[in-house]
Amino acid sequence: DELIEPDASRVGAGSGKNFVKMILESLKVAGVQQTHKEDRITFTALTPWPGRYICAEGRYDEGDTVRRAGVFIGPEFGTVTRQDLVEATREAAEAGYDVVIACAFNFDAHSTEFDRLGAIPILKARMNADLHMAGDLASTGKGNLFVIFGEPDIELIDAEDNQLQVKINGVDVFDPKSGEIRSDGADGIACWFIDTSYNSESFFVRHAYFLGANDPYKSLKTTLKAEIDQDAWDTLNSDISRPFPKPSTGRIAVKVINHLGDEVMKVYRV
C-alpha cells in the first residue's frame, strides 16, 4: 500500500526529495562559508538540475564573472566517497559547470585528498549537524551551515638519522572572489594529527599536536585538574612535529581540525 521510489537509495537522494529540497533552501539562504567571513559564496540563483548526482545549478559572482556551480548533495545519513565525487564531477563537466560544490555531513578519508578533476575544482562543504533539524529551525542565513575547509599546507623537513619532521604552515583555502588558492596561517588550527605510516585504508593517530586559541595550556590544566609537565606540553603545543622514521608505506597523512570542529586530511608521499 505504499509507493517506493526505486532510485531513492543512491547517494544524493538522501531519505527523499524533501531532504534535498530542504538542503537547497538552506543553501540558498546561508550560502557557503569559508575561513573568513568575506569569503562567503552567496548564490544569486539556485535552481534544481535533473542530474543523477548534480541536483542543482548555483550561480555566484566571482569579481565581474558569473560562475556556474553544480551542486551535489550527499546522503542524509551516510558518507560521501571519492567515487561519488568522481561521478558527480564528470556529470558536471558534461553539463559545462565551472565548479562542483559537494555538500555532505561526512566525507571518507579518500575523498578528502580529491579536490579537482581536470579543470573543474571540487569544493567540499561540510554540512552542519543542525541541518538534521532544519525543518524545525528558522532559516536566518546567519549560521555557518555549509563550511568549506581547505587542505593542510605543510613542509617536510629532513631530520637526523634519516628521519622526518612535519611543519604545518596553515591551511590552503579557495578564494571564490579570485578563483585562486591562498594559504591561511596556523592561527585557525585547533589541533592537528599525523599518521606517520598511512596504509591508505584508515587514519591512525601516531602524533597529536594542539595549537588551540587563547591559552590552551591553562584550559588543559583546568580540565584535567592536575599539573602538567611544561616540557612535555611544549612538545605537543607546536606547529613542528617531533622527528619520526620514514614510513615503510611511503605515505604519511596529516589531519587538521579548526576551531569550528571541521576537519580535513591530506596524504603525502615521502
C-alpha positions in Angstrom: 0.0 0.0 0.0 2.9 2.4 -0.4 4.9 3.7 -3.4 8.6 3.2 -3.1 11.0 5.5 -5.1 13.1 2.9 -7.0 16.2 5.1 -7.1 16.0 6.6 -3.6 18.9 4.5 -2.2 21.5 6.2 -4.4 23.8 8.9 -2.9 22.4 12.3 -3.4 18.8 11.2 -2.8 19.0 11.3 1.0 15.9 10.0 2.6 13.8 11.5 -0.2 13.2 14.6 -2.2 12.1 16.5 0.9 15.6 16.3 2.3 17.2 17.6 -0.9 14.7 20.4 -1.1 15.3 21.4 2.5 19.1 21.4 1.9 18.8 23.6 -1.2 16.5 26.0 0.6 19.1 26.3 3.4 21.9 26.6 1.0 20.3 29.4 -0.9 19.7 31.4 2.3 23.0 30.6 4.1 25.5 30.4 1.2 28.8 28.6 1.7 31.2 29.9 4.3 35.0 29.6 4.3 37.6 30.6 6.8 37.0 34.3 6.6 33.6 36.0 6.6 34.4 37.8 3.3 34.9 34.5 1.6 31.3 33.5 1.7 29.9 32.2 -1.6 26.5 33.9 -1.9 24.3 32.4 -4.6 22.5 34.8 -6.9 20.4 31.9 -8.2 19.9 28.3 -7.2 17.7 26.1 -9.4 17.1 22.3 -9.5 19.0 20.3 -12.0 17.8 16.9 -13.2 21.1 15.0 -12.9 21.9 11.7 -11.3 24.4 13.3 -8.9 24.2 17.0 -9.6 20.8 18.1 -8.2 21.0 21.9 -8.6 22.7 24.7 -10.5 24.1 27.6 -8.4 25.3 30.9 -9.8 27.5 33.3 -7.9 29.7 36.3 -8.8 33.4 35.9 -8.9 34.5 39.5 -9.4 32.8 40.6 -12.6 32.3 37.0 -13.8 29.3 34.8 -13.1 30.2 31.3 -12.2 28.0 28.2 -12.7 28.4 25.6 -9.9 27.0 22.1 -10.0 25.6 21.3 -6.5 26.0 17.7 -5.2 24.2 16.7 -2.0 25.3 13.7 0.0 23.0 11.3 1.9 21.1 12.4 5.0 22.7 9.5 6.9 25.9 8.3 5.4 29.3 9.2 4.0 30.3 10.6 0.6 33.1 8.5 -1.1 35.8 9.6 -3.6 33.9 7.6 -6.3 30.8 9.7 -5.6 32.8 12.9 -6.2 34.3 11.5 -9.3 30.9 10.6 -10.8 29.4 14.0 -9.8 32.3 15.9 -11.3 32.1 14.0 -14.6 28.4 14.8 -14.8 29.2 18.5 -14.0 31.9 18.6 -16.7 29.4 17.2 -19.3 27.0 20.0 -18.3 29.6 22.7 -18.6 29.8 23.7 -15.0 32.8 25.7 -13.7 33.0 24.2 -10.3 31.4 21.4 -8.1 30.1 22.2 -4.6 29.7 18.9 -2.8 27.6 19.3 0.4 27.7 16.4 2.9 27.7 15.6 6.6 30.7 13.3 6.2 33.4 12.6 3.6 35.5 9.5 3.7 39.3 9.6 4.0 40.0 9.1 0.3 37.7 11.9 -0.8 39.4 14.5 1.3 42.5 14.3 -0.9 40.4 14.7 -4.1 39.9 18.3 -4.9 40.0 18.6 -8.7 39.0 16.5 -11.8 40.6 18.0 -14.9 39.9 21.7 -14.9 37.0 21.5 -12.5 37.7 22.3 -8.8 35.7 20.5 -6.2 34.7 22.4 -3.1 33.7 20.1 -0.3 31.3 21.8 2.1 30.7 20.1 5.3 27.0 20.5 6.4 26.3 21.5 10.0 24.5 18.8 12.0 21.8 21.3 12.8 20.5 20.7 9.3 19.2 17.4 10.6 16.6 19.6 12.4 16.3 22.2 9.7 12.6 21.5 9.4 12.2 22.8 13.0 14.7 25.7 12.7 14.2 29.1 11.1 16.5 29.8 8.1 18.0 33.1 9.0 21.2 32.7 7.0 23.3 33.8 10.0 24.7 30.4 10.9 27.6 28.6 9.2 25.5 25.7 7.9 27.8 24.9 5.0 31.6 25.3 5.6 34.4 24.7 3.2 37.7 23.9 4.9 40.8 23.7 2.7 43.8 21.4 2.9 46.8 21.4 5.1 49.8 23.5 4.0 52.8 21.6 5.3 56.6 21.3 4.9 58.5 18.1 5.1 61.8 18.6 6.9 64.7 16.1 6.8 65.9 15.4 10.4 68.9 13.4 11.8 69.2 9.7 11.4 67.2 9.6 8.2 64.0 10.8 10.0 61.4 13.3 9.0 59.6 16.2 10.7 56.4 18.0 9.6 55.9 21.7 9.9 52.4 23.0 9.5 52.1 26.5 8.0 48.3 26.7 7.9 45.5 25.7 5.6 45.1 26.4 1.9 41.7 27.7 1.2 39.8 28.6 -2.1 39.1 32.3 -2.6 35.8 32.5 -4.5 36.4 36.1 -5.5 39.6 35.5 -7.3 39.2 31.8 -8.0 42.7 31.2 -6.6 44.1 29.2 -3.7 45.6 31.1 -0.8 47.2 30.0 2.4 45.9 31.0 5.8 48.2 30.8 8.9 48.2 28.3 11.7 46.0 30.6 13.9 42.8 29.0 12.7 44.0 25.5 13.6 42.8 24.0 16.9 44.8 20.7 16.6 46.5 18.5 14.1 47.5 14.9 13.9 49.9 12.7 11.9 49.7 9.1 10.8 53.4 8.6 10.2 52.8 5.3 8.3 49.5 5.7 6.5 48.2 2.5 4.9 45.7 4.1 2.6 42.8 2.5 4.5 42.4 4.0 7.9 43.9 7.0 9.7 45.8 6.0 12.9 46.8 8.9 15.2 50.5 8.5 16.0 51.3 12.1 16.7 49.0 14.7 18.1 49.6 18.5 18.5 47.4 21.2 20.0 47.8 24.8 18.9 44.5 26.0 20.3 43.4 29.5 20.9 43.9 31.9 23.8 45.7 29.8 26.5 45.1 26.1 25.7 47.7 25.1 28.4 45.6 26.8 31.1 42.4 25.2 29.8 44.0 21.8 29.8 45.1 22.1 33.4 41.6 23.2 34.4 40.0 20.3 32.6 42.4 17.7 33.9 42.5 19.3 37.4 46.2 18.5 37.6 49.6 20.0 36.9 51.2 19.3 33.5 54.9 18.9 32.8 55.8 22.1 30.9 58.4 20.4 28.8 56.0 17.7 27.7 53.4 20.2 26.9 55.8 22.2 24.8 56.3 19.2 22.5 52.5 19.0 22.0 51.8 22.7 21.7 53.8 23.1 18.5 53.5 23.6 14.7 56.5 21.4 14.2 56.3 17.7 14.9 58.8 15.5 16.7 61.1 13.5 14.4 59.8 10.2 13.2 61.2 7.4 10.9 60.3 7.5 7.2 57.3 5.3 6.7 57.6 1.8 5.2 54.3 2.5 3.3 55.8 5.5 1.5 52.9 7.7 2.8 52.0 9.9 5.7 48.7 11.5 6.4 48.0 14.8 8.1 44.7 15.7 9.6 43.8 19.2 10.7 40.8 20.4 12.8 39.8 24.0 13.1 38.1 25.8 15.9 34.6 25.1 14.5 35.3 21.4 14.6 35.7 21.0 10.8 38.4 18.6 9.8 40.4 17.8 6.6 43.0 15.3 5.8 45.7 15.1 3.1 48.0 12.3 2.2 51.7 13.0 1.3 54.1 10.7 -0.4 57.6 10.6 1.1 
